[in-house]
Amino acid sequence: MPENKLYFEDISEGDESPELSLEVTRTHIVKYAGAGGDFNPIHTDEAFATSIGLPSVFAMGLMQGGYLARALADWVGVGNVRLYKIRFTGQVWPGETIICKGKVARKYEQDGKKLVDCELSVVNHNGESKIAGTAVVALPSKE
Amino acid sequence: MVNEAIVGMEFPPFELPIEKGKIKEFARSLGDKNPLYSDEELAKSMGFRSIPAPLTFTATFLHHVPDENFLLNMMQEMGISVATSVHGESEFEYLAPVCAGDVLTVAVRVLDYYQKEGKRGGKMNFITVESSYTNQDGELVQKDRMLFIERESAV
């Protein structure tokens, strides 16, 4: 899917993004470690993780942060995002299904720009929070 | 031990080249099939100078440029314990596009520090580190902020 053409006029407060959902596996974590460079063994080495009392390895916060960013960019266009802010509220363990989504909280104009504030979240299949986030997006206008 | 003296601490600036191959690899690692991250002609047709960086792409420098242990070394210099701290928040402020072919200069500094009583006793340290990215044309293109939360032992 190329850059989405979403216009300011197309959206309303309360609109929701398409959901991005996936079951996180150790392979996802290792792939992200390879590309992102975070080889902290608590994320990649099961023997190490269990030796310090963890149930298993767990995902890097910026991995699920990356999936949420992907959902946001697919929805509003990567070039339109002005601010992306995320708070890590829970660790993501292999076998969990995560659901990334966004919602329009506010639509307004400021300094000649057409802006949208979004609320973002990553939750697991039981609805437990993993990330609470916000974004500010500047959208093109049809005018 | 972390204290307010770290506010304003700066780390030596370094160059971060934005590479096509690295963008493609990063996007793939997140299952992102958007052709914008691999097709330069498509990216140009949509108004980008070249392939744009995915939203969280810049954060990878912490683990490969200027040193694969940059994050660990930085935490050590600030006096943050890796064992009792977590990465609590991340914020990315996009001022202008970051595209393949750009060479960014990255300046990292400690923006803020405060301490609070933890809910389960003991003190909690909150440290915000900001990375500012300036491109080859001298334009400030992005600022990232990371919050570290450190739990001090109650003893």
Interface residues (C-beta under 8 A of the other chain):
Chain A: M1 P2 E3 L22 H28 K31 Y32 G34 A35 G36 G37 D38 F39 G61 L62 M63 G65 G66 Y67 A69 R70 L72 A73 D74 V78 G79 V81 R82 L83 Y84 K85 I86 R87 F88
Chain B: K22 E25 F26 R28 S29 L30 G31 D32 K33 N34 P35 L36 L42 M46 G47 F48 P52 P54 L55 T56 A59 T60 L62 H63 H64 E68 V86 H87 G88 E89 S90 E91 F92 E93 Y94 P97
